[in-house]
Amino acid sequence: MSLRFERRGGRTVLAGCRFTLPLQVLAPVALDDDACVVSLLNPTGGVVGGDRLGVEVEVGRDAHACLTTPSATRVYRATVEPAEQRVRLRVAPYATVEWVPDHTIPSAGAALRQSLEIEAGAGARLVAIDAFAAGRVARGEAWGFARLDCALTVRDAGGLVLHDRFVLAGSDRWRGLGFAEGHAYFATIVAIADTGLEQFVADLPGALTAVDGARVAAARLPRRGVLVRCLAPTAPALADALAAVWALARGRLLGRPPLTLRKL
């Protein structure tokens, strides 16, 4: 899959789009008067072992792209090889990208290798969410996946801004103290901007007061960014927590109001 966004006449447009199944791009939706909002879809119902999925996104100077999914992504049991997904975002100077897919749900025995690689130009702004369930929790399959190997990397002209990776083999020990602490949903959010970071971190606790059971912590990166971790007891709590963090990031870092996405 390949997408290219450009700024034309005061608006961002999807200037180029190519994809092959099992990935599909839905038509842009006018939900924001600045951002071009696009949903990425896997119409086959999920990701299976041996899949090799690639997503390339290029956002031109001053353009603003928001990329999401219509629903959570299912990863099914892998019998031989893991599923692989590689996402690369190239964000030109003074462009803005919001990468806000719904969470990933690994079935029992699922194996996934995933990378999200971001190149940010001077003055570029970014909000990226990487969220997971511990499995099909309602079926008693929490932490029953075979392996999750996920990396999130951000670079700019000055070099490495962030490299965050976790490798988990399914085990009940992840439920315990110092790990997920009884929470079956977890997420990482990275925000990159040149202004507003201190206020974003300061306002984060207050933004989560209405979200029952979720825990969020944030840390400043050495330069240009903030890393946020989230734990939640349920899928609705995770969605509410991520919506609150995203809304705050939009306000403090992008100067935009909250955006309500239309899901299928």
VOGU-3710 file (C-alpha; in Angstrom, 3 decimals, decimal comma):
1> mslrferrgg> 0,000/0,000/0,000  1,272/3,467/-0,900  -0,321/6,838/-0,114  0,816/10,373/-0,880  -0,712/13,527/0,597  -0,207/17,075/-0,681  -1,311/20,557/0,285  -3,371/22,155/-2,481  -5,286/25,394/-2,297  -5,380/25,540/1,483
11> rtvlagcrft> -6,463/21,899/1,922  -4,762/18,530/2,121  -5,673/16,008/-0,567  -4,865/12,364/-1,180  -2,721/12,918/-4,274  -1,620/9,316/-4,795  -2,988/5,942/-3,705  -2,051/2,379/-4,667  -2,967/-0,828/-2,842  -3,474/-4,539/-3,335
21> lplqvlapva> -5,510/-6,918/-1,207  -5,496/-7,785/1,656  -5,083/-4,024/2,238  -7,533/-1,421/1,013  -7,873/2,356/1,275  -11,317/3,892/1,793  -12,195/7,229/0,231  -11,136/10,303/2,238  -13,793/11,688/4,570  -14,306/15,401/5,296
31> ldddacvvsl> -14,319/15,338/9,108  -11,825/18,144/9,689  -11,347/21,416/7,789  -7,563/20,983/7,856  -6,736/17,256/7,845  -7,393/14,687/5,141  -8,896/11,704/7,010  -8,368/8,269/5,463  -9,224/4,770/6,758  -7,038/1,760/6,007
41> lnptggvvgg> -8,932/-1,513/5,843  -8,181/-5,239/5,723  -11,421/-6,604/4,177  -10,336/-10,238/4,661  -11,214/-10,027/8,358  -7,744/-10,237/9,845  -4,040/-10,978/9,539  -2,781/-14,562/9,341  0,618/-16,187/9,757  2,801/-15,665/6,716
51> drlgvevevg> 1,162/-12,378/5,665  3,648/-9,696/4,604  1,971/-6,300/4,761  3,600/-2,998/3,904  2,246/0,539/4,219  4,142/3,536/2,798  2,831/7,029/3,535  4,353/10,272/2,263  3,005/13,566/3,571  4,157/16,661/1,687
61> rdahaclttp> 5,206/19,993/3,104  2,471/21,744/5,124  0,022/18,873/4,494  -2,026/17,300/7,316  -2,992/13,622/7,125  -5,004/11,595/9,636  -4,911/7,814/9,140  -7,105/5,381/11,036  -8,874/2,018/10,722  -12,615/1,228/10,757
71> satrvyratv> -12,205/-1,244/13,633  -9,708/-3,303/15,619  -7,272/-5,530/13,714  -7,449/-9,282/14,373  -4,293/-11,390/14,172  -5,006/-15,117/13,880  -3,046/-18,168/14,988  0,252/-18,704/13,158  1,114/-22,328/12,435  4,540/-21,804/10,845
81> epaeqrvrlr> 5,613/-18,211/10,138  4,606/-15,006/11,924  2,592/-12,285/10,257  4,649/-9,200/9,410  3,568/-5,608/9,003  5,856/-2,680/8,230  4,579/0,889/8,225  6,758/3,780/7,050  5,660/7,406/7,427  7,705/10,120/5,707
91> vapyatvewv> 6,628/13,499/7,071  7,958/16,503/5,147  8,946/19,782/6,840  6,014/21,490/8,596  3,656/18,632/7,750  1,396/16,928/10,299  0,496/13,248/10,649  -1,962/11,572/13,005  -1,598/7,773/13,007  -4,564/6,593/15,079
101> pdhtipsaga> -5,622/3,018/14,222  -7,819/0,984/16,537  -6,056/-1,593/18,693  -4,676/-4,961/17,587  -6,167/-8,201/18,974  -3,890/-11,275/18,812  -5,708/-14,611/18,993  -4,307/-17,549/20,956  -1,209/-18,775/19,137  -0,863/-15,606/17,033
111> alrqsleiea> 2,606/-14,354/16,099  3,156/-10,814/14,827  6,273/-8,869/13,857  5,454/-5,200/13,388  7,399/-2,005/12,832  6,316/1,619/12,624  9,109/3,792/11,183  8,705/7,563/10,991  10,945/10,160/9,344  10,042/13,653/10,528
121> gagarlvaid> 11,201/16,801/8,766  11,953/20,156/10,364  8,886/21,569/12,062  6,878/18,398/11,426  4,271/17,323/13,972  3,157/13,806/14,811  0,707/11,914/16,998  1,029/8,116/16,670  -0,831/5,419/18,609  0,186/1,764/18,892
131> afaagrvarg> -2,410/-0,148/20,941  -3,039/-3,805/21,776  -5,365/-6,163/23,560  -3,763/-9,073/25,397  -5,924/-11,376/23,267  -9,584/-12,269/22,995  -10,152/-11,417/26,637  -13,847/-12,368/26,785  -12,937/-15,886/25,587  -10,326/-16,312/28,311
141> eawgfarldc> -7,434/-16,041/25,853  -5,616/-13,110/27,472  -1,832/-13,428/27,043  -2,315/-16,601/25,005  -0,596/-15,338/21,847  2,659/-16,951/20,736  4,744/-13,804/20,186  4,442/-10,043/19,702  7,550/-8,281/18,382  6,780/-4,603/17,837
151> altvrdaggl> 9,046/-1,611/17,238  8,334/2,119/16,990  11,104/4,349/15,600  11,187/8,098/14,947  14,075/9,871/13,196  14,692/13,387/11,973  17,581/15,276/10,394  19,374/15,265/13,749  19,255/11,477/14,042  17,299/9,135/16,268
161> vlhdrfvlag> 14,466/10,705/18,289  12,914/7,471/19,637  13,353/3,728/19,310  10,898/1,730/21,378  10,544/-2,051/21,075  8,874/-4,834/23,013  9,037/-8,582/22,478  6,437/-10,604/24,392  5,873/-14,343/24,456  2,414/-15,220/25,706
171> sdrwrglgfa> 2,462/-15,868/29,454  0,308/-15,155/32,494  3,284/-13,464/34,126  2,563/-10,324/32,085  -0,533/-9,818/34,233  1,577/-9,226/37,334  3,036/-6,288/39,223  5,530/-4,339/37,169  4,042/-5,578/33,910  0,383/-5,026/32,943
181> eghayfativ> -0,728/-5,162/36,604  -3,987/-6,934/35,834  -4,848/-4,805/32,797  -5,541/-6,604/29,519  -5,138/-3,594/27,201  -2,020/-1,501/26,650  -0,843/1,245/24,328  2,032/3,532/23,456  1,485/7,056/22,161  4,278/9,234/20,801
191> aiadtgleqf> 3,821/12,955/20,175  6,371/15,018/18,249  6,260/18,810/18,070  8,481/21,821/18,600  6,072/23,639/20,940  3,408/22,791/23,505  5,038/19,649/24,917  5,376/20,898/28,498  1,735/21,950/28,636  0,643/18,639/27,115
201> vadlpgalta> 2,458/16,673/29,839  1,189/18,972/32,595  -2,444/18,648/31,480  -2,379/14,892/30,881  -3,484/13,760/34,394  -6,521/16,018/34,315  -7,542/14,784/30,889  -7,888/11,213/32,195  -9,949/11,880/35,321  -13,174/10,746/33,641
211> vdgarvaaar> -11,722/7,461/32,336  -12,477/4,698/34,829  -9,637/2,264/35,560  -7,116/3,460/32,969  -3,558/4,384/33,931  -1,409/6,756/31,907  2,160/7,965/32,382  4,250/10,297/30,224  7,934/11,134/29,827  9,690/13,796/27,774
221> lprrgvlvrc> 12,036/12,511/25,114  15,519/14,067/24,976  14,249/16,327/22,202  11,090/17,142/20,235  8,744/14,643/21,804  6,759/12,913/24,534  6,221/9,187/25,068  2,978/8,113/26,760  2,137/4,637/28,129  -1,407/3,510/28,800
231> laptapalad> -2,921/0,509/30,612  -6,658/-0,169/30,632  -8,897/-2,918/32,068  -11,385/-3,023/29,174  -11,587/-2,146/25,486  -13,998/0,777/26,140  -11,656/2,143/28,818  -8,736/1,892/26,392  -10,700/3,684/23,680  -11,739/6,438/26,097
241> alaavwalar> -8,186/6,883/27,399  -6,682/7,056/23,924  -9,382/9,478/22,789  -8,594/11,728/25,760  -4,828/11,664/25,110  -5,347/12,272/21,397  -7,761/15,158/22,008  -5,270/16,776/24,381  -2,428/16,330/21,884  -4,543/17,873/19,133
251> grllgrpplt> -5,291/20,884/21,291  -1,875/21,491/22,836  0,407/20,436/19,956  -1,617/20,836/16,762  -3,928/23,687/17,738  -6,920/21,670/16,548  -10,189/20,664/18,285  -10,924/16,998/19,105  -11,816/14,868/16,108  -14,580/12,265/16,277
261> lrkl> -13,960/9,509/13,741  -16,839/7,751/12,006  -16,455/3,990/12,270  -18,142/1,408/10,072
//
